[in-house]
């Protein structure tokens, strides 16, 4: 009974196997349906395939390799399954599909074993075919650091060639000598062994000739050995079993990306002093190997293509770009990079094809694609061509207000036609008057034309249809406009109307957060010039945050005046207004605010000891605690040291002897209150397993939150072999950020000093 294939969310039909999968296999399929690149699930299915006959396993191998096209170990398993059944034609077909894209030494070894198996019984013709296969392999992968055994195998193959005439013996010796001379100049494993064998080989033929040849090649060989030692250090950091999956941001992935980039930089530096052609081959080989594992990294593809272009190989760059788009068809930035490359070298038709393919792809045909295509057409075909693209974009489902803004900007800045630009804005306003951002762009455009009357008309039209909760940005922009163009009565009138409109939302947080003094400061500021001191600004912002907290708001409401204008400038014609002007233009760039909702006011009358006692009073133990130390308290906004409250024996020992889950509760508690106390810093507890767990947990998540401009840490330590009591506390160090960084986590002193942290979770 055949298992019916199941369509995955990614559009792939799961393989039909000859008999139902076991429980692990079914679970693996479910995980793959959820996430296409679940490595553990695919490993389970690969093991299932290897346990089945190739006739049943082939569909699963095909699906596996469609997901991981550069997975050499799966290609190797697939082809070996065919070889074991003497399916030579199928094996040849698989090799033709994978060899050039998988420059992995183990896969190529499998290829050579297959070629020798097929040709060993064919006499001299078979040896010739095998030699061609060796030459092909070593030409492609002979520079791999692990290719040493293959060079030795090839040389042994050449030396065992049958000889029937003196001329053939001379040809054999020449072939062996050339192979040795190539191998000893490659920075690969066993390079020293190859040199020793080469010395013996030359001396066995002619000592006089050997002396000159060895003297010629010895410096080059020593250079290759030195480069090998350096290359080995980079290659040892690379995981050869890693599968190519889209980046997830894991530490291992970042480490592998860094390792490959370091190896590429090493190769580009040309430590061997290779000729330009040889260097190009060497770096290209390293890029190809890198893409086996970083197949889904667009920056690697882009670097590879750019490197080819910079080294005078535009055709090779085109091939890389085309491969990149095939590998990552939904990565829009690669389309732009490819089109830009073609346009820069004058291939306008090719660039246009790239943009057309971008718009044919439903995943990439968005408003930005139309905007960039419109700009490309304006550069290459003129304004008339750009206008045609704009009309096409208006009919597209992916069209947004951004297309209208971009088109109007081109008409105004390139064609110098403000009337046509205004017509475009009016067309867009019929569809997007409910979009505050579009209204702000249109207002900015009218301000640049000094059309004050129509700016006011636009604001009134928009505010008449926008609901109050969506009109904040427009009101702010209206206020800023009146501050720049109006008089005092008009400014005050708009300000009052704004307050009345926002009060209709049922949330008085915005109105409560804004005092009359804040509005006054906003009216009389200019750029980064303020009519008050930074201390006054700091005070007002704190009052604003407190008002928002009291009104139930955990984050400042978005009061920005919109994004950058559509005219290509970096500053709006209408400045920021309202409370966001106070915050966004704070001297020094910006104000970084803690999340007040995550904080609990610290009560010095109770402290951590009281809390621990309440938590673990029911599990008191008389276990001795050694070196109970370093409990620090942070005091928000304080300027003086606080002594630590002594922890009684029963509370401390109870805490120490609880399980890791209990410690986890302590750390979770600390994480919610990290701006007020640092929890446990350094623990030397019994048993050692709890100590190791606690220290690692602390180092991984909490210590970096200590440093703050407004926080002070006070540490006292105790060294005793008896249960802790209040008399055993001895002050040793009132630690600073530098002490914590250096003593606890072993990093550079001051590495964690700084102002408020933006992070509210760990």
Number of C-alpha atoms within 10 A of each C-alpha: 7 9 13 12 12 14 12 16 12 11 9 15 14 19 21 18 20 14 11 13 16 10 9 13 19 15 15 21 23 13 17 20 19 13 14 17 18 15 18 12 20 21 15 16 23 19 11 16 21 17 11 15 13 19 11 17 22 20 17 21 22 16 15 21 17 12 16 21 21 24 23 25 15 20 24 20 17 23 24 19 21 20 18 11 11 12 13 16 11 13 21 16 11 16 19 11 13 19 18 13 16 24 23 22 19 15 22 25 17 17 22 18 11 18 21 18 13 15 16 14 11 11 9 13 12 17 20 13 17 23 18 13 16 25 15 12 20 19 10 16 21 21 20 20 18 19 25 23 16 20 23 19 12 19 20 12 15 19 14 9 13 12 12 8 8 9 9 13 15 12 12 17 16 13 14 19 17 11 19 21 17 13 27 27 22 23 28 26 18 18 25 17 13 22 21 11 15 21 17 13 17 18 15 10 11 10 14 10 11 18 13 10 14 17 10 11 14 14 12 16 22 17 16 23 22 14 19 19 13 15 18 16 12 16 16 10 14 18 13 14 10 15 19 20 18 14 13 9 8 8 9 12 17 12 14 18 19 14 20 23 16 14 24 19 12 16 20 16 12 17 16 18 12 11 10 11 8 12 18 19 14 18 22 18 17 19 21 18 21 22 20 22 25 25 23 18 19 19 12 19 26 19 14 21 25 21 19 21 16 10 12 10 14 18 12 17 24 18 12 20 23 18 13 24 20 10 16 18 17 16 17 19 15 22 24 18 17 25 24 17 22 19 18 11 10 11 13 19 12 15 24 18 12 23 22 15 15 26 17 11 13 11 12 19 21 20 21 17 23 26 22 15 25 26 22 21 21 18 13 14 12 15 18 11 16 23 18 12 19 22 10 13 22 17 9 14 10 16 20 18 20 18 24 25 22 24 23 27 24 22 21 18 13 12 14 12 14 17 12 15 23 18 12 19 25 15 12 22 19 9 11 18 19 17 16 21 20 24 27 27 23 24 29 23 27 21 19 14 11 12 12 17 10 13 22 16 12 20 18 14 13 22 22 11 11 16 15 18 14 15 22 25 22 26 28 25 26 27 27 25 23 22 21 14 14 13 10 9 10 14 19 14 12 18 20 11 13 20 16 13 17 21 17 12 12 9 14 15 21 23 17 16 23 19 14 9 10 18 16 12 18 21 20 12 15 11 9 10 11 18 14 11 9 13 9 11 19 16 10 20 21 14 16 23 21 17 19 23 18 13 15 12 17 16 14 18 13 12 22 19 25 19 13 16 23 22 21 12 9 10 12 22 19 24 18 25 24 26 26 18 23 23 21 17 17 18 16 9 10 11 17 13 17 17 18 16 13 14 15 12 10 17 10 13 8 10 16 23 17 15 13 17 19 11 16 18 14 11 14 17 18 13 16 19 22 18 19 22 19 22 23 26 28 25 23 16 12 11 10 11 14 17 15 20 18 19 20 17 20 21 24 25 25 21 22 24 21 15 10 15 9 15 19 15 12 17 21 15 12 18 22 17 19 24 29 24 25 25 24 21 19 23 21 18 21 17 11 11 10 19 17 14 14 22 17 13 15 21 15 12 13 20 21 20 22 28 25 20 13 15 20 25 24 22 22 19 20 18 15 16 11 13 18 24 15 11 9 14 19 11 13 12 12 16 17 17 21 17 16 24 22 14 14 15 19 11 13 12 16 15 14 18 17 14 14 18 17 12 11 18 12 12
